[in-house]
């Protein structure tokens, strides 16, 4: 397991719980639009290879772990190709997973495979949202 991936798992485990938000009431309690905008802007920055902007959407824990936009971008290119250069993006739902507020995003990677990207979000003291972790799972092929 790459060192950066282990660090992301540790960061994910240390995320604060989201109190009083159940799996079924998240959409009513939290406005998903600003969360989706942050994810969209980060993906747009990836497409332009703008590491400084992409890194700006990362939560403090991620920023402390990678320290520079260059290291962050290298990690994304190596381990997150599906969100680095997606061919298709569709926001699915906002849920709570393991105590974290998570935006699920269906992406089709440049490889043509389908993935579900889980974006754990962290609200900053000023009310803005940052991405505190991302994990991607390849979806099974579906026969048509």
SEMARTI-490169 format. One line per 4 residues: number of its first residue (from 0); for each residue x, y, z of N, C-alpha, C, CB. Coordinates in pm, whole numbers, padded with zeros to 5 digits. Each point is the difference from the previous one (the first is absolute). Glycine has a CB too. Layout:
% residues N
NUM	X,Y,Z,X,Y,Z,X,Y,Z,X,Y,Z; ... $
***
This chain:
% residues 144
0	00086,-00118,00000,-00086,00118,00000,00089,00123,00000,-00186,-00123,00123; 00165,00215,-00217,00081,00121,-00003,-00015,00080,00128,-00022,00005,-00248; 00127,00063,00286,00000,00077,00125,-00110,00106,00000,00246,-00039,00022; -00264,00108,-00136,-00101,00106,-00006,-00140,-00055,00022,00147,00127,-00156 $
4	-00174,-00249,00107,-00132,-00059,00016,-00025,-00033,00148,00011,-00095,-00234; 00091,00043,00300,-00012,-00030,00143,-00027,00128,00079,00154,-00196,-00026; -00088,00307,-00014,-00024,00127,00069,-00143,00048,-00022,00243,00058,-00026; -00296,-00075,-00094,-00138,00040,-00026,-00098,-00081,00084,00065,00065,-00232 $
8	-00037,-00194,00247,-00087,-00083,00083,00005,00046,00145,00036,-00193,-00155; 00083,00230,00203,00012,00052,00136,-00077,00131,00015,00224,-00109,00022; -00212,00196,-00121,-00073,00126,00006,-00150,-00024,00000,00188,00114,-00117; -00233,-00207,00036,-00141,-00030,-00007,-00050,-00050,00135,00022,-00054,-00244 $
12	00057,-00028,00309,-00039,-00052,00131,-00005,00107,00108,00100,-00213,-00066; -00031,00325,00044,00002,00105,00101,-00099,00111,-00028,00236,-00054,00039; -00320,00038,-00142,-00099,00102,-00031,-00100,00013,00114,00028,-00046,-00246; -00072,00168,00274,-00100,00016,00104,-00134,-00058,-00045,00118,00205,00082 $
16	-00192,-00254,00012,-00133,-00053,-00030,-00092,00114,-00038,00034,-00194,00158; -00134,00162,-00235,-00101,00098,-00037,-00123,-00030,00085,00089,00025,-00240; -00109,00050,00349,-00109,-00032,00091,-00136,00030,-00059,00153,00047,00186; -00248,-00125,-00147,-00142,00021,-00031,-00033,-00005,-00149,-00010,00136,00202 $
20	00099,-00189,-00283,-00033,-00016,-00141,-00011,-00148,-00030,00117,00215,-00061; -00237,-00259,00030,-00018,-00139,-00034,00011,-00020,-00149,-00146,-00030,00200; 00160,-00091,-00241,00016,-00031,-00143,-00117,00055,-00081,00130,-00206,00061; -00249,00206,-00006,-00116,00042,-00078,-00028,00149,00008,-00093,-00224,00038 $
24	00150,00296,00059,-00033,00141,00016,00111,00095,-00043,-00147,-00068,00185; 00252,00017,-00242,00112,00086,-00037,-00040,00107,-00099,00152,-00190,00042; -00220,00152,-00150,-00033,00098,-00102,-00087,00114,00055,00016,-00183,-00170; -00102,00153,00265,-00085,00103,00058,00079,00089,00095,-00197,-00153,-00023 $
28	00300,00101,00087,00073,00074,00101,00117,00080,-00056,-00067,-00173,00162; 00123,00131,-00274,00119,00063,-00055,-00024,00035,-00146,00147,-00128,00160; -00110,00249,-00197,-00010,00043,-00140,00115,-00065,-00077,-00110,00221,00064; 00076,-00308,-00158,00102,-00072,-00077,00068,00087,-00105,-00130,-00207,00038 $
32	00068,00316,-00078,00054,00082,-00110,00142,00050,00026,-00233,00069,-00049; 00263,-00011,00167,00138,00046,00022,00101,-00115,00003,-00093,00194,00127; 00050,-00309,-00080,00087,-00118,00004,00031,-00045,-00142,-00097,-00070,00223; -00006,00061,-00304,00019,-00042,-00139,00085,00100,-00078,-00221,-00119,00009 $
36	00207,00247,00024,00080,00103,-00067,00148,-00018,00031,-00195,00159,00012; 00229,-00189,00111,00141,-00022,00039,00057,-00119,-00077,-00045,00094,00230; -00028,-00203,-00236,00046,-00119,-00072,00017,00030,-00149,-00115,-00148,00170; 00018,00216,-00227,00005,00036,-00142,00120,00090,-00029,-00249,-00020,-00014 $
40	00271,00118,00100,00113,00091,-00021,00133,-00074,00012,-00138,00189,00090; 00147,-00284,00003,00124,-00074,00012,00023,-00086,-00125,-00024,-00003,00251; -00080,-00063,-00300,00014,-00079,-00122,00038,00088,-00119,-00169,-00163,00088; 00113,00283,-00096,00036,00093,-00107,00148,00039,00011,-00237,00088,-00005 $
44	00284,-00067,00127,00141,00034,00021,00089,-00118,-00041,-00063,00156,00189; 00020,-00279,-00159,00076,-00117,-00044,00011,-00002,-00152,-00077,-00129,00202; -00034,00156,-00271,00001,-00002,-00147,00099,00100,-00058,-00239,-00069,00005; 00258,00181,00065,00093,00104,-00046,00141,-00020,00057,-00194,00158,-00016 $
48	00212,-00265,00094,00127,-00023,00070,00038,00118,00088,00074,-00147,-00188; -00174,00210,00249,00022,00113,00090,00007,-00054,00143,-00120,00161,-00158; 00239,-00205,00197,00020,-00060,00132,-00028,00096,00114,00167,-00148,-00102; -00134,00274,00083,-00022,00098,00107,-00149,00013,00030,00208,00125,-00069 $
52	-00289,-00112,-00035,-00145,00011,00023,-00056,-00131,00053,-00016,00171,-00182; 00054,-00284,00123,-00052,-00130,00045,00032,-00021,00148,00027,-00094,-00233; 00094,00128,00273,00044,-00018,00138,-00077,00092,00095,00228,-00064,-00083; -00275,00178,00032,-00072,00096,00084,-00134,-00055,00051,00110,00183,-00127 $
56	-00163,-00286,00061,-00127,-00059,00041,00018,-00114,00101,-00094,00063,-00222; 00218,-00095,00254,00029,-00106,00095,-00011,00054,00143,00150,-00114,-00168; -00203,00031,00257,-00013,00036,00141,00138,00009,00065,-00226,-00113,00010; 00233,00179,00103,00130,00019,00067,00080,-00129,00021,-00101,00194,00111 $
60	00035,-00303,-00075,00072,-00126,00023,00069,-00050,-00126,-00164,-00055,00176; 00099,00067,-00290,00060,-00041,-00127,00114,00094,-00036,-00220,-00096,-00077; 00199,00224,00099,00105,00099,-00030,00123,-00024,00086,-00175,00167,-00065; 00155,-00201,00191,00113,-00028,00090,00072,-00127,-00043,-00119,00113,00188 $
64	00045,-00212,-00234,00060,-00127,-00040,00087,00017,-00124,-00196,-00120,00097; 00147,00191,-00199,00072,00009,-00127,00088,00124,-00010,-00186,-00125,-00103; 00157,00227,00178,00080,00121,00015,00014,00088,-00124,00120,-00126,00168; -00117,00068,-00287,00016,00083,-00121,-00100,-00045,-00106,00246,00035,00051 $
68	-00285,00058,-00138,-00089,-00037,-00111,00062,-00107,-00090,-00096,00229,00008; 00228,-00226,-00024,00068,-00096,-00087,-00013,-00142,00055,00160,00179,-00071; -00139,-00195,00200,-00014,-00133,00062,-00145,-00048,-00007,00192,00049,00153; -00283,00042,-00127,-00142,-00033,-00007,-00038,-00046,-00141,-00047,00168,00182 $
72	00089,-00093,-00282,-00034,-00036,-00139,00064,-00133,-00039,-00018,00245,-00057; 00139,-00271,00101,00065,-00128,-00031,-00082,-00115,00057,00227,00111,-00002; -00277,-00096,00125,-00082,-00103,00063,-00129,-00020,-00078,00098,00058,00223; -00163,00051,-00264,-00126,-00010,-00073,00023,-00069,-00135,-00085,00208,00113 $
76	00187,-00168,-00185,00029,-00060,-00131,00027,-00149,00012,00092,00219,-00078; -00020,-00258,00184,00038,-00140,00018,-00116,-00086,00048,00230,00076,00050; -00307,-00026,00044,-00099,-00085,00064,-00146,00031,-00027,00167,-00026,00168; -00196,00138,-00234,-00138,00042,-00019,-00026,00045,-00143,-00007,00068,00240 $
80	00050,-00146,-00336,-00014,00036,-00141,-00146,00025,-00039,00204,-00134,-00050; -00296,00061,00112,-00141,00014,-00035,-00053,00140,00030,-00030,-00243,00046; 00077,00306,00062,-00045,00136,00031,00097,00105,-00054,-00113,-00088,00205; 00234,00047,-00239,00097,00092,-00058,-00040,00037,-00144,00181,-00098,00146 $
84	-00225,00000,-00222,-00040,00023,-00139,-00129,-00075,-00031,00242,00032,-00066; -00352,00003,00132,-00125,-00072,-00026,-00056,00031,-00138,-00046,00002,00243; -00010,-00103,-00306,-00068,00019,-00128,-00145,00041,00023,00152,-00170,-00107; -00207,00132,00222,-00139,00030,00034,-00011,00012,00151,-00086,-00123,-00204 $
88	00006,00219,00252,-00020,00023,00143,-00149,00018,00025,00229,00108,00025; -00280,-00179,00076,-00140,00018,00040,-00007,-00008,00153,-00086,-00100,-00220; 00037,00206,00282,-00016,00001,00145,-00117,-00090,00036,00095,00233,00018; -00075,-00317,00084,-00102,-00097,00037,-00076,00047,00123,00139,-00184,-00098 $
92	-00079,00176,00214,-00070,00039,00122,00100,00040,00107,-00189,-00153,-00057; 00134,00217,00158,00076,00044,00116,-00040,-00092,00114,00014,00244,-00079; 00084,-00311,00139,-00029,-00098,00104,00093,00020,00119,-00080,-00164,-00173; 00059,00083,00274,00094,-00008,00111,00060,-00140,-00005,-00129,00169,00144 $
96	00262,-00175,-00155,00070,-00127,-00003,00106,00003,00109,-00042,-00031,-00249; 00037,-00065,00339,00095,-00006,00111,00011,00133,00074,00127,-00175,-00125; -00239,00241,00143,-00003,00125,00076,00040,00124,-00079,00049,-00137,00195; -00015,00122,-00321,00042,00115,-00081,-00108,00033,-00104,00243,-00062,00033 $
100	-00259,00190,-00059,-00090,00044,-00106,00069,-00028,-00133,-00106,00181,00149; 00040,-00259,-00236,00063,-00048,-00122,-00090,00028,-00120,00121,-00178,00130; -00061,00239,-00231,-00067,00018,-00129,00046,-00113,-00091,-00014,00254,00028; -00081,-00333,-00075,00034,-00108,-00093,-00014,00053,-00142,-00078,-00178,00164 $
104	00178,00142,-00247,00005,00049,-00137,00029,-00117,-00092,00078,00230,00076; -00166,-00252,-00172,00022,-00105,-00100,00090,00061,-00108,-00226,-00115,00046; 00340,00052,-00070,00090,00049,-00104,00034,-00114,-00094,00095,00173,00156; -00073,-00136,-00281,00054,-00093,-00097,00141,00052,-00029,-00230,-00062,-00103 $
108	00327,-00022,00130,00138,00041,-00020,00037,00004,-00147,00056,-00097,00221; 00062,00153,-00247,00051,00005,-00137,00018,-00141,-00056,00114,00217,00051; -00104,-00316,00039,00014,-00140,-00042,-00134,-00062,-00042,00195,-00020,00156; -00305,00096,-00138,-00132,-00049,-00038,-00070,-00078,00109,00081,-00007,-00229 $
112	-00012,-00017,00340,-00060,-00074,00111,-00080,00095,00090,00189,-00167,-00007; -00293,00112,00071,-00086,00077,00089,00049,-00014,00144,-00197,-00031,-00155; 00189,00141,00229,00045,00004,00138,-00100,00079,00084,00241,-00017,-00074; -00242,-00011,00203,-00070,00084,00095,00107,00066,00085,-00210,-00148,00003 $
116	00216,00280,-00011,00095,00077,00080,-00076,00052,00123,00139,00067,-00205; -00079,-00087,00320,-00059,00044,00127,00085,00116,00051,-00091,-00234,00054; 00031,00352,-00049,00070,00120,00046,-00044,00033,00142,00017,00087,-00238; 00070,-00111,00335,-00028,00040,00138,00024,00150,00010,00064,-00229,00093 $
120	-00159,00299,-00036,00005,00145,00005,00016,00050,00143,-00141,00009,-00206; 00209,00102,00220,00020,00061,00131,-00040,00147,-00009,00188,-00162,00058; -00276,00204,00032,-00042,00139,-00001,00099,00083,00082,-00243,-00068,-00026; 00286,00177,-00031,00096,00089,00063,-00073,00098,00092,00156,-00022,-00198 $
124	-00084,00083,00292,-00064,00096,00091,-00075,00113,-00071,00179,-00054,00162; -00134,00091,-00283,-00069,00108,-00073,-00122,-00050,-00077,00219,00116,-00019; -00251,-00248,00031,-00116,-00057,-00066,00030,-00062,-00136,-00134,00167,00119; 00252,-00144,-00173,00037,-00059,-00129,00030,-00149,00018,00092,00222,-00079 $
128	-00086,-00294,-00032,00026,-00143,00002,00134,-00031,-00065,-00246,-00045,-00006; 00315,-00055,00063,00125,-00050,-00056,-00010,-00152,-00010,00133,00195,00098; -00053,-00252,-00185,00003,-00146,-00020,00102,-00058,00097,-00067,00021,-00245; 00018,-00108,00334,00090,-00056,00101,00052,-00139,-00034,-00122,00135,00167 $
132	00058,-00202,-00260,00047,-00132,-00045,-00082,-00040,-00122,00069,-00068,00235; -00010,-00016,-00316,-00069,-00056,-00115,00038,-00146,-00010,-00003,00223,-00122; -00096,-00307,00101,00030,-00139,-00033,-00087,-00038,-00118,00062,-00057,00240; -00003,-00024,-00326,-00064,-00034,-00127,-00013,-00150,-00009,00094,00206,-00111 $
136	-00214,-00250,00072,-00020,-00144,-00022,-00044,-00022,-00143,-00060,-00037,00243; 00121,-00062,-00306,-00039,-00034,-00137,-00134,-00073,00007,00242,-00016,-00077; -00333,00057,-00009,-00132,-00064,-00005,00005,-00120,-00093,-00114,00220,00047; 00034,-00321,-00019,00001,-00118,-00087,-00052,00035,-00139,-00033,-00147,00200 $
140	00084,00075,-00298,-00049,00017,-00137,-00145,-00043,-00005,00231,-00037,-00097; -00311,00108,00020,-00140,-00033,-00015,-00024,-00038,-00146,-00069,00157,00189; 00015,-00274,-00208,-00030,-00045,-00137,-00123,00075,-00050,00099,-00231,00044; -00094,00274,-00168,-00112,00076,-00058,-00081,-00088,-00091,00133,00211,00013 $
***
